[in-house]
Amino acid sequence: MRFARRMKTLGEDTQDLMDLMSLADAPGILCFSGGFPSPDTYPIDDIKKTMIEIMEDDAKGALSYSSPAGYLELRGQIAARMKKHFGLDFPAERVMLVAGSQQGLDLNGLLFIDPGDVILFEKPSYLGALNALKTYEAELVAIPTDRDGMVLEELAQALKRYGDRIKLIYVNPDHQNPTGRSWSQERRKAFIEMIQNCDTAVLEDAAYAELSFSDQKQRPLVSYDQKGQVIYLGTFSKTFCPGLRIGWVCGAKEVVDKLLALKTNVDLSPAAILQRQMAYYLRSRDLDAHIRGICKLYRRRRDVMLEAIRANFPAEARYDIPEGGLFFWVAFPEHVDTKEILKRALEERVAFVPGGAFYPGAEKNNEMRLNFSNMPEEDIVKGMSILGRIAKGFV
Ligand SMILES: Cc1ncc(COP(=O)(O)O)c(C=O)c1O
């Protein structure tokens, strides 16, 4: 068979991601690799009850095809939450539901990218986004980051160098995957000022925006956007559960209309029953209180991991303390290859993601991403003790 040319873009990176996702189900593994929320936080009883409510109230609607943009009540609820938490003013009509924000990433690739176009993104960046966007045969250009976000001098140079070839800038400004860092408010503002001089679209992936361990929430990039350049991606995967596959995309009307046409080609209609599940929960339950509970649990797990890293890792290991999200990002001296550490760790049934996965071309291999949300405290302690011992042998 003769497959499409784009299949050549599915290299080892995609296989790596699939392998890492499947590790989550492997029995007995201490899994610090996935970006997984803790199943202990899933509101199982509430989901059971709302499922029965749906079947009693609206079974036919729930089991039918639905409007391609998604269940209107849920779109309204999402619009209201974005207003309440981030001061964003999107009407429900400009909120389109997607099967997880991953589908939103892919649809934006479909909308914007022709072969040979340039996509700018943070270095390092979320592997799943790089893989999804790469399929559209784009040239991926990484822009260095520091503790405050994308380095704007570097961005300015790239804007000048690639000019109109740049179709999209992908960023994940809150408790980023993989580094756990958040962009400062000043950087957000200055970034928008800079990109408003050109007509490239910006994809703001807000997957972790609500998982903050302090009361301080940063304003989203889209809130500074005067020109409708920013497309905002949200998800309930990390604040409710990923199994419902509910994410959303909002942006300028023209963009949302086009994305909707593309999405209709892809899936005709989203899963009506799952969207009602979320809507019924939001109708009668307190998602904010639920998220506060999640943050409390993750903060505790972060603290346990921090202590365990301090106690076990080689003194040369460098890391920041994440103020939210799901990840520690640990850097070792340049000569250390964390892929080699992973091979040894898997022999002892411990998994993490080597940092090279988050750079196209794996140009840097001395870092690791550690997920702290998904393992109970005693497993975090055990896992970090094993990893620390192995890492010391490589430093
Ligand atoms: C930064 C980021 N964006 C998007 C996603 C996709 O999540 P979902 O499709 O479950 O909404 C993930 C998943 O880990 C992620 O880390």
The ligand as an ORCA input file, in Angstrom:
! r2SCAN-3c Opt
* xyz 0 1
  C      -0.153     20.446     27.804
  C      -1.193     19.448     27.403
  N      -2.090     19.787     26.483
  C      -3.043     18.945     26.083
  C      -3.123     17.672     26.605
  C      -4.209     16.765     26.106
  O      -5.152     16.506     27.090
  P      -6.649     16.086     26.786
  O      -6.724     15.688     25.340
  O      -6.918     14.943     27.686
  O      -7.487     17.283     27.065
  C      -2.208     17.260     27.569
  C      -2.259     15.896     28.127
  O      -1.465     15.483     28.917
  C      -1.205     18.182     27.970
  O      -0.292     17.869     28.895
*
